[in-house]
Amino acid sequence: MKGISPALAVVAMLVLMLVAAGAVMWYQQQLALFRMPPVTYDGEFDDVFLATKGPFYSDFTEQVDCSISNDIVGGTDYSSCIYRTTKALNATADSSVNGRTWVIALVLDIDGPVEKIKVSGKLGNGVASTLDAANDMVILPEAMGYKLGLYTHEDDPKLIADFSNAIEDQIEIDAEFGPITKGDEYVLWLPLYSKTISPDATTGDDIMRLEIELDTDGDVDTAHITLESA
């Protein structure tokens, strides 16, 4: 540095080095602020129940309160989480069960993050002595202005996963969504439509068995939910 004494040049160089070091430290701190910590997917089912908030309602009532055992809601045999229609699917006794929409709004109470949530089910995949759900009913992609999918459980629900395109042959749903980064109550809005019920259902005939899986670190939590006729 021409015109500057060696001592001043050394001081100036040290100052520049300190400024550069400070700038590097500041940049690293900013990166740390924006760097998200890794998510631990350790969510589990806390409960499953019918939604009550906002616009949600169900054409089903609780028949068997959902219980959890060994990370399975409803038991391996689908016997511990059952919802029945508010009217029996008996068109001979009540023709209004034909040509109408039936919806169920199920709250999935999840207590932590999950990598994926998978929903699968098929009309007529349960046990029925007379009901022919696979031929007499269909799954609707939308009803009452709400798409088949997952919503937040609140007065002004928000759609977080659209499953309306996950219907196969109008009778089967096979959908997945993820990740869900925080535990909360999520509503599965599932609309069905009855064409002509024939033969009439016997009380307790299965309409559909739903399986809902939570993919988490190390294991899978499962819900087995049965929809049946009153």
C-alpha positions as CSV (number, residue, x, y, z in Angstrom):
1,M,0.0,0.0,0.0
2,K,1.9,3.0,-1.3
3,G,2.1,6.0,1.1
4,I,1.0,3.9,4.1
5,S,3.5,2.8,6.8
6,P,4.0,-0.9,7.3
7,A,2.4,-0.7,10.7
8,L,-0.8,1.0,9.4
9,A,-0.9,-1.5,6.6
10,V,-0.9,-4.4,9.1
11,V,-3.6,-2.7,11.1
12,A,-5.8,-2.2,8.0
13,M,-5.3,-5.8,7.0
14,L,-6.4,-7.0,10.4
15,V,-9.5,-4.8,10.3
16,L,-10.4,-6.2,6.9
17,M,-9.9,-9.7,8.1
18,L,-12.1,-9.0,11.2
19,V,-14.9,-7.5,9.0
20,A,-14.7,-10.5,6.7
21,A,-14.9,-12.9,9.6
22,G,-17.8,-11.1,11.0
23,A,-19.6,-11.2,7.7
24,V,-19.1,-14.9,7.4
25,M,-20.4,-15.5,11.0
26,W,-23.5,-13.3,10.3
27,Y,-24.2,-15.3,7.1
28,Q,-23.9,-18.6,8.9
29,Q,-26.3,-17.3,11.6
30,Q,-28.9,-16.4,9.0
31,L,-28.6,-19.8,7.4
32,A,-29.2,-21.4,10.8
33,L,-32.3,-19.3,11.3
34,F,-33.8,-20.5,8.1
35,R,-32.6,-24.1,8.2
36,M,-35.6,-26.3,9.3
37,P,-34.8,-29.0,11.9
38,P,-35.5,-32.5,10.6
39,V,-39.1,-33.7,11.2
40,T,-39.6,-36.8,13.4
41,Y,-42.6,-38.6,12.1
42,D,-43.9,-40.0,15.3
43,G,-47.6,-39.3,15.1
44,E,-50.3,-41.7,16.2
45,F,-54.1,-41.9,16.3
46,D,-55.5,-40.5,19.5
47,D,-59.1,-41.0,18.5
48,V,-61.6,-41.3,15.7
49,F,-65.1,-39.7,16.0
50,L,-67.8,-37.8,14.1
51,A,-67.1,-34.2,13.2
52,T,-69.2,-31.4,14.8
53,K,-67.5,-28.1,13.9
54,G,-68.4,-25.8,11.1
55,P,-70.5,-27.3,8.2
56,F,-69.7,-30.9,9.0
57,Y,-72.4,-33.4,9.7
58,S,-73.0,-37.1,9.1
59,D,-75.8,-39.3,7.9
60,F,-74.3,-41.9,10.2
61,T,-74.4,-42.4,14.0
62,E,-71.9,-44.0,16.3
63,Q,-72.8,-47.7,16.8
64,V,-69.5,-48.8,18.5
65,D,-67.2,-46.2,20.0
66,C,-63.8,-46.4,18.4
67,S,-61.2,-48.0,20.6
68,I,-57.4,-48.3,20.2
69,S,-55.4,-51.4,20.9
70,N,-51.8,-52.1,19.8
71,D,-51.8,-49.1,17.5
72,I,-55.0,-50.3,15.7
73,V,-58.2,-48.3,15.9
74,G,-61.2,-50.6,15.5
75,G,-59.4,-53.9,15.9
76,T,-58.0,-56.2,13.3
77,D,-61.6,-57.5,12.6
78,Y,-63.2,-54.1,12.2
79,S,-65.4,-54.7,15.2
80,S,-64.5,-51.7,17.4
81,C,-65.2,-48.6,15.3
82,I,-68.6,-48.9,13.7
83,Y,-71.0,-46.2,12.3
84,R,-74.6,-46.9,11.1
85,T,-76.8,-45.0,8.8
86,T,-79.5,-42.8,10.3
87,K,-82.1,-44.7,8.3
88,A,-82.1,-48.4,7.4
89,L,-81.2,-49.2,3.8
90,N,-84.6,-50.8,3.4
91,A,-86.4,-49.3,0.4
92,T,-89.5,-51.4,0.9
93,A,-90.1,-49.8,4.3
94,D,-88.9,-46.3,3.3
95,S,-88.3,-45.5,-0.4
96,S,-86.6,-42.2,0.5
97,V,-83.4,-44.2,1.0
98,N,-83.2,-44.5,-2.8
99,G,-81.6,-41.8,-4.8
100,R,-80.0,-39.8,-2.0
101,T,-76.6,-38.7,-0.7
102,W,-75.2,-40.1,2.5
103,V,-72.1,-38.4,4.0
104,I,-69.9,-39.2,6.9
105,A,-67.4,-36.7,8.4
106,L,-64.9,-38.6,10.4
107,V,-62.4,-36.8,12.7
108,L,-59.0,-38.4,12.6
109,D,-57.3,-37.1,15.8
110,I,-53.5,-37.4,15.2
111,D,-51.1,-36.4,17.9
112,G,-48.0,-35.7,15.8
113,P,-46.4,-35.5,12.4
114,V,-46.9,-38.3,9.9
115,E,-45.1,-38.9,6.7
116,K,-48.1,-40.1,4.8
117,I,-51.8,-40.9,5.5
118,K,-53.4,-43.5,3.3
119,V,-57.1,-44.1,2.9
120,S,-58.6,-47.1,1.2
121,G,-62.0,-48.8,1.1
122,K,-64.4,-50.4,-1.3
123,L,-68.2,-50.6,-1.2
124,G,-69.3,-54.1,-0.4
125,N,-66.0,-55.2,1.0
126,G,-67.4,-56.1,4.4
127,V,-69.9,-58.7,5.6
128,A,-73.5,-58.5,4.5
129,S,-76.3,-61.0,4.4
130,T,-78.5,-59.2,1.8
131,L,-77.2,-55.7,1.0
132,D,-75.5,-55.3,-2.4
133,A,-73.6,-52.1,-1.7
134,A,-71.1,-52.5,-4.6
135,N,-74.0,-52.4,-7.1
136,D,-76.5,-50.2,-5.3
137,M,-74.2,-47.3,-4.2
138,V,-71.4,-45.2,-5.5
139,I,-68.7,-43.0,-3.9
140,L,-69.2,-39.3,-4.8
141,P,-66.2,-37.0,-5.6
142,E,-68.1,-34.1,-4.0
143,A,-71.2,-33.3,-2.0
144,M,-72.7,-30.1,-0.4
145,G,-69.9,-28.1,-2.0
146,Y,-67.1,-30.1,-0.3
147,K,-64.8,-32.5,-2.1
148,L,-64.0,-36.0,-0.9
149,G,-60.8,-35.4,1.1
150,L,-59.2,-34.2,4.3
151,Y,-60.1,-30.9,5.9
152,T,-59.1,-29.1,9.1
153,H,-61.7,-29.5,11.9
154,E,-62.8,-26.0,12.5
155,D,-65.6,-23.5,11.9
156,D,-64.1,-22.4,8.6
157,P,-62.5,-25.7,7.4
158,K,-59.7,-25.7,4.9
159,L,-59.1,-28.5,2.3
160,I,-55.7,-30.0,2.9
161,A,-56.0,-33.1,0.7
162,D,-58.2,-33.5,-2.4
163,F,-59.2,-37.2,-2.8
164,S,-61.9,-36.6,-5.5
165,N,-59.7,-38.1,-8.2
166,A,-58.8,-41.2,-6.1
167,I,-62.0,-43.0,-6.8
168,E,-61.9,-46.2,-8.9
169,D,-65.0,-47.5,-10.7
170,Q,-67.2,-45.3,-8.5
171,I,-67.0,-47.9,-5.7
172,E,-63.4,-47.8,-4.4
173,I,-61.1,-45.2,-2.9
174,D,-57.3,-45.5,-2.8
175,A,-55.8,-42.2,-1.8
176,E,-52.7,-40.9,0.0
177,F,-51.4,-37.6,1.2
178,G,-48.3,-36.4,3.0
179,P,-46.5,-35.2,4.9
180,I,-48.7,-33.9,7.7
181,T,-46.2,-31.8,9.7
182,K,-48.2,-31.3,12.9
183,G,-50.7,-33.2,15.0
184,D,-54.2,-32.0,14.9
185,E,-57.8,-33.0,14.2
186,Y,-58.4,-33.7,10.5
187,V,-61.8,-34.5,8.9
188,L,-62.2,-37.2,6.3
189,W,-65.3,-36.1,4.3
190,L,-66.7,-39.1,2.5
191,P,-69.9,-38.8,0.4
192,L,-71.8,-41.8,-0.9
193,Y,-74.9,-42.0,-3.1
194,S,-77.6,-44.7,-3.1
195,K,-79.1,-45.6,-6.4
196,T,-81.9,-48.2,-5.9
197,I,-81.4,-50.4,-2.8
198,S,-82.3,-53.9,-3.8
199,P,-82.4,-56.2,-2.1
200,D,-83.1,-54.4,1.2
201,A,-80.3,-54.4,3.8
202,T,-80.5,-56.4,6.9
203,T,-79.6,-54.4,10.1
204,G,-75.9,-54.5,10.5
205,D,-75.0,-55.2,6.9
206,D,-71.7,-53.7,6.0
207,I,-71.7,-50.9,3.4
208,M,-67.9,-50.3,3.4
209,R,-64.8,-51.1,5.4
210,L,-62.3,-48.2,5.5
211,E,-58.6,-48.7,6.3
212,I,-56.6,-45.6,7.2
213,E,-52.9,-45.9,7.7
214,L,-50.4,-43.4,9.1
215,D,-46.9,-43.9,7.9
216,T,-44.5,-43.0,10.7
217,D,-40.9,-43.6,11.7
218,G,-40.6,-47.2,12.6
219,D,-44.2,-48.4,12.5
220,V,-47.6,-47.9,10.9
221,D,-50.7,-46.9,12.9
222,T,-54.0,-48.2,11.4
223,A,-57.7,-47.4,11.7
224,H,-60.3,-50.0,10.7
225,I,-63.7,-48.3,10.4
226,T,-66.9,-50.0,9.4
227,L,-69.9,-48.3,7.8
228,E,-73.1,-50.3,8.0
229,S,-76.8,-50.1,7.6
230,A,-79.1,-49.3,10.5
